[in-house]
Amino acid sequence: MGKLGILFFTGPYQSQACETVCKIANAALDKGHEVRIFCYMDAVNAVLQNQKKIEGVYNIEEGFKQILDKGAIVRLCNLCLLVRGTTQNCISRECGDIKRAGTPDLAKIIELTDKLIAVC
């Protein structure tokens, strides 16, 4: 099967970008594709723990946990986390393959994937 890379920029609850990333990743994973996501800039806030569940609003934390459970690989820009003060509040590693990373990891994702999409 194919390998999809997603370079993701947008923070949660600003637009439907986070929901779109989760839904694209879910669809690809359900079809047997490998998915690697690099969260950059405000997108690192999409994986914060304890997001409040509001009826009628897509919960981004749950969306990311679902794709991690299905085998997605998620990398979080370490510098982006540091400057936002959110390094301790991210979804835990127990939820799947999620790690702090740097731009060399983004280069690796680009190298390993067949297609790369950017979600801004």
Secondary structure, 3 states (H helix, E strand, C coil): CCEEEEEECCCCCCCCHHHHHHHHHHHHHHCCCEEEEEECHHHHHHHECCCCCCCCCCCHHHHHHHHHHCCCEEEEEHHHHHHHCCCCCECCHHHCEEEEECHHHHHHHHHHCCEEEEEC
